[in-house]
């Protein structure tokens, strides 16, 4: 099992333990990853043992705006394609009228969803043209999967080297579309982990990077991406991903990179996704404001 497959499997198990998936559905999704029933049951048990006991009274979601941050001024996206290293790549493009910079948006393990398209549109709405890449392009695109769990399983089978090559092609496509402007990469969940891997692969074209609750690669070396100013987000309740925070902090310090690692209080994994059950409007709004300021300092 690759690190990406392990991460996705643990995420499915954690979703079940947090009450977001029935045991039957969790076992089905783990089966799509090629994990047998006995191994899946053992994984769920292990993830349950690793979780700290929940507080006697779960924290309530802090009040926040009725509309997700940035959505009011979001611009529409249009489907685009370009020639990638192993064939055609697809994505959703949102063009700012007078771009101050540009952003590559990297989706969660469900593929290129309407939510991720909206994030690209939100960046365009504050002056940063954005390309949301579809990492399932080689399998016909996310839209080819009627079952979101099937999309997740397909993503888990893509070799990490291919994912990084496609992402680097996405950075180049953003540069082509917005010449002369600085480029950032923003990723969520699995996409947050891929932002860390993109930095570890050496991507000097990035001026900024924003991984949301992304797991760290093993023993990362970010020296090849030293120019990127990193703003990373974690949720205080997200024990599984938070365990990797010291690893990336040490690697950022070794590389001498500008960085800030933010842990949002009372927030869990996927707190920025306003279509999910873990959405936290207060944390999402704070993160959005911090990104806007970060881009103003390092991307514009």
N, C-alpha and C positions, 0 to 999 in steps of 0.2 A: 504494500500500500504506500503510495507516494504521500509526502507531507500534505499536499492539497487534498487528496482523498481522505486522509485521516482527519483533517480539519473539518471537511464537509460532513463526514460521518459523525464526528463529535457534536457538530452543530445540530444535526438531526436528533441525536440522542438528548441533547440539552433542551431542544424545543419540546420534546416529549416530557422531560422531567419538569419543565416549567408550565406544563399544561396546555401548550399550544398545538400539540399533535397527540392523537390517541396512540396507544401502544401498537395497535394494528397498522395505523398509517406510518408510524415510525419504522416498523419492521418492513413494511412494503418499500419505503424509500431507501432503507439500508440495503434491501435486496436488490434494488436497481443499481446500487453501487457494486454489486457482486459479493456482498457480505451475507453469509448464510444465517439462518435463524439462531443457531446456538451462539455464533460469534457476535451477532447483533445484540442478543440478550446480555452477553457478557460485557459488551461495550456500554450498554445502557446502565448496567450495574456499576461499572467502573466510574462512569461519569457522575452517577449519583453519589458514590462514595467520595469523589473529589470535591463535590460542591459543599460549601459551608452551609450550616443550617440557616434557613430563612429567618429573619427577625420575627418576633412574636406578632408584631403589627407591621405589615408591609407598608412602606412609604407610599403616600398618595402621589399621583402625578401632579406636579405643580401647575398652577394656572398658566395659561399662555394664550396667545392670539388665536382667534378662531381659524384663521387662514395660515397655512404653512409659510414659513419665512421665505420671502423672495417671490412667492407665487403671484402676487398682485401685479408685478411688473414683468413677469416672464414673457419671453417672446416665443413664437412657434418654432418647431423644428421641422426639418424636411429630411426625407431619406436620402442618403448619399452612399456612394461606393467608390472604391479605389483599388488599385492593384497592390496587393500585399506580397509578402515573401513566399507564400505558398498558395496564392490564388486571390480571388476577389475578397475584399473585406467590406463589411457594411457598417453603417452607423446612422446616427441622427445628428444633423447639423443645425445649430442655432447661431445666426450671424448677428452680432451687435452692429448698429449703424456706423459707429465710429469706434472700433475696438481699441481698448487701452492695452489689451493683452489677450491671451487665448488659453483655453483649458481643454485637456483630454479627460473625459469623465469615464471611470471604470466601474462597471456594474457589480452588483451582488451575485450570489450564486444562482439566481433565477434568470440571468440573462438580461437582455436589453428590454426593460419593462417601461410602461408609461410613466412610472415614477421617475426612473432614471432619465427619460426624455425630458421630463419637467425640470429636473435639476439642471440639465444643459440649458434649457430655456431661461431658467432663473439667472444663470451666470451671464447669459447674453443680455438679460434685462438690466444688469448693473454694469454693462460695458465690456464684458469679456466673451468674445465669440467662443463657442464650445462645441466639441465633437464627442458624442457618447458612442463609444465603439461597441460593436456586437462581437464578442469573442466566440460566438457560435456560428460565425459566418461560414466556416468550412463545413458545417453540418446543415447548411441551408438557412441559417439565421434562427434567432429565438422564436420567430413566428411559426417556424416549422414544427414546433413541439406543442401539441395540444395539452399535454400534461406538464405542468411546471416542474414536477419531480423528475421527469424525463430530461428536461433541459439541465437540471442540476447534475444528474448522473452523467450526461454527455460532457459537461464542462469538466467534471472530475477526471475524465479519461484523456483530456488533451495534455500532451507533454508540456511541462513547465517551460522548456526552451521555446516551444511554439508560441505559447502565450506571451512570453517576453518579446519575441520577434514581432508578433502582431502589434503589441503595444508600442514598440519602438517605431513601427511603421505608422501607427496612429499619431505619434508625436511629429513625425515627418510630414504627414498629411496636414496637421494643424499648422505647421510652419509654412507649408505651401499655400494654404488658404489665407493665412494672416501674416504675410511676409513682414519682416522687420520688427515684429513684436515678440515679447517674451512669452514663454509657454509654461504652464503648470499642469500637474497631474493630480486629480482628485479621485479617490476610490473609496468604496463602502464595503465593509464586511470582507468577503473574498477579494473584492477589488481593492480594499485597503491593504490587505496582505500583498497584492500584486504591486501596489505602489512601492512598498518596501523592497520587493524583488526587483522592480525596475530601477530603483536607486542602487541596489547591490550589483546589478548587471553593468552599471556604469553608463549613465545617460546624462552627459554634460549639457545637453540642450535644455534641460529643465532648470528653470529659475526658481520654481516653488513646487512643493509637494505637500498634499494634504491627505494622509491616510486616516480614515474613520474606522476605529476598532478593528484594525487589521493585524493578524498574527505575524510575528517576526520570523524571517527565515533563520536557519541555523547559522550562527557565527557570521553575521553579515559584515561586509566591508563596503562602506559607502564612499570611499575616497574618490571613486571614479565619477561621482555625482556631487562633488563638493560644492558646486555653485548653487545647488538647490537649497532654499530656505524652507525648513520643514515645520509644519504645524500639524500635530497629530492629536486625535481625539479618542478618548476612552470613556466608557460609562462605569461609574463606581460599582455597579452591581454585576458587571461582566467579568466574573472571576477568571474564566477560562482564557480570554484574550489578554486581560490585564497582567497575567503571569509573565507575558513576553515583553512587557514594557521596559524592564531594566535592561534587556538585551539590546533593544534599539537605542535606548538612551546612551548606553556605553559606546555603541558603535558611532553614533552621531558625535559624541564628544571626542572619540579617537580621530574622526575625520575632520574635526574642527569646523563643523557645519553650524550655521545659524539654525536654532531650533527652539520650539516650545511645545511641550507635551501637556495637554489639558485633560483632566479627569472631571467629567460632569457629574455633580452630586445627584443621587437618587435616580440616575439614568442607567439603563441596561444596554445590552448589545442591540444594534440597529435602532438606536433612539432617534435618528434623523429621518427614518422612513415613515412618512405620514400615512402610508397605506398599511402599515403593520401594527400588530398588537402591542409592540414595545415602544411605540412612538412617544416621545416626551417633548411636548411643545416648548417648554422653558429651555431645556437643554439644546434643542434644535435651533431655537432663536438665538441663544448665546453663541452657538457654534457659527451660525450664519454671519452674525455681526463680526466675530473674530476673523473669519475668512475674508470678509470684505475689507477689513482693516489690513490684514496680512497681504492681500493682493495689492492694496494701495501702496504698501511699503516696498514690496518685493517684485511685483509683476508689472505694474503700470509704468 
